[in-house]
């Protein structure tokens, strides 16, 4: 076999350290925001505001990690489709779980009662 036939041409995207440090800084800012928000009772403003803020910040942080540290942003379209399909499956499971929980009566039961 010739040398040309055995070569594998794979293209890798080189990410500069500046990008990594910027994403790391953003993650640290969002972590500090999470800690700061956890110290205040946002339920006094609106009942579910604490969980909404916490889940929004967690979603932003997870998106940054997936896109940059797991290199999905620079991956092939197939990898991006697989990640999106996994997220879609997660949404399906969460919707089914929440819908099951909401239709049950008598929940939660006091400890020790059946």
C-alpha positions as CSV (number, residue, x, y, z in Angstrom):
1,X,0.0,0.0,0.0
2,X,1.2,3.4,-0.7
3,X,1.7,6.0,2.0
4,X,-1.2,8.1,0.7
5,X,-3.8,5.2,1.1
6,X,-2.9,4.5,4.8
7,X,-3.1,8.1,5.9
8,X,-6.1,9.2,7.9
9,X,-7.1,12.8,7.2
10,X,-8.8,14.0,10.3
11,X,-9.2,17.6,11.0
12,X,-9.1,18.8,14.6
13,X,-10.1,22.3,15.6
14,X,-7.4,23.9,17.8
15,X,-9.0,26.0,20.6
16,X,-6.8,28.7,22.0
17,X,-6.2,28.8,25.8
18,X,-7.8,32.3,25.8
19,X,-11.2,30.6,25.0
20,X,-10.7,28.0,27.7
21,X,-9.9,30.7,30.3
22,X,-12.8,32.8,29.2
23,X,-15.2,29.9,29.6
24,X,-13.6,29.0,32.9
25,X,-14.1,32.6,34.0
26,X,-17.8,32.5,32.9
27,X,-18.3,29.3,34.8
28,X,-16.8,30.8,38.0
29,X,-19.0,33.9,37.6
30,X,-22.1,31.7,37.2
31,X,-21.0,29.6,40.2
32,X,-20.7,32.8,42.3
33,X,-24.1,33.9,41.1
34,X,-25.6,30.6,42.1
35,X,-24.1,30.9,45.6
36,X,-25.2,34.6,45.9
37,X,-28.8,33.8,44.8
38,X,-29.0,30.8,47.2
39,X,-28.4,33.2,50.1
40,X,-31.6,35.2,49.4
41,X,-35.2,34.0,49.7
42,X,-36.5,34.8,46.3
43,X,-39.7,33.0,47.1
44,X,-40.8,36.2,48.9
45,X,-40.8,37.9,45.5
46,X,-42.4,35.0,43.6
47,X,-42.8,31.5,44.8
48,X,-40.8,29.4,42.4
49,X,-38.2,32.1,41.6
50,X,-35.4,30.3,43.5
51,X,-35.7,27.1,41.4
52,X,-36.1,29.0,38.2
53,X,-32.9,31.1,38.7
54,X,-30.9,28.0,39.9
55,X,-32.0,25.9,36.9
56,X,-31.4,28.7,34.5
57,X,-27.8,29.2,35.7
58,X,-27.2,25.4,35.8
59,X,-28.5,25.1,32.2
60,X,-26.2,27.9,31.0
61,X,-23.2,26.3,32.8
62,X,-24.0,22.8,31.4
63,X,-24.3,24.3,27.9
64,X,-20.9,26.0,28.2
65,X,-19.3,22.7,29.3
66,X,-20.9,20.7,26.6
67,X,-20.1,23.2,23.8
68,X,-16.5,24.0,24.7
69,X,-15.0,21.5,27.1
70,X,-16.6,18.5,25.3
71,X,-15.8,20.2,21.9
72,X,-19.3,19.7,20.6
73,X,-19.2,23.2,19.1
74,X,-16.4,22.1,16.8
75,X,-17.6,18.5,16.2
76,X,-19.2,17.0,13.2
77,X,-22.9,17.4,12.5
78,X,-23.5,13.8,13.5
79,X,-22.1,14.4,16.9
80,X,-24.3,17.5,17.3
81,X,-27.3,15.6,16.2
82,X,-26.6,12.8,18.8
83,X,-26.2,15.4,21.6
84,X,-29.5,17.1,20.6
85,X,-31.2,13.7,20.4
86,X,-29.9,12.9,23.9
87,X,-31.3,16.2,25.2
88,X,-34.6,15.5,23.5
89,X,-34.8,12.1,25.2
90,X,-34.1,13.7,28.6
91,X,-36.9,16.1,28.0
92,X,-39.3,13.3,27.1
93,X,-38.3,11.4,30.3
94,X,-38.7,14.5,32.5
95,X,-42.2,15.3,31.0
96,X,-43.4,11.7,31.6
97,X,-42.1,11.8,35.1
98,X,-43.6,15.1,36.0
99,X,-46.9,14.2,34.3
100,X,-47.0,10.9,36.4
101,X,-46.3,12.8,39.6
102,X,-49.0,15.5,38.9
103,X,-51.8,13.0,38.4
104,X,-51.2,11.0,41.6
105,X,-53.4,11.9,44.5
106,X,-52.4,11.9,48.2
107,X,-48.8,12.7,47.6
108,X,-46.6,13.1,49.4
109,X,-47.7,10.8,52.2
110,X,-46.6,11.3,55.8
111,X,-43.7,9.1,56.7
112,X,-44.8,5.7,58.0
113,X,-48.2,5.8,56.4
114,X,-49.2,3.6,53.5
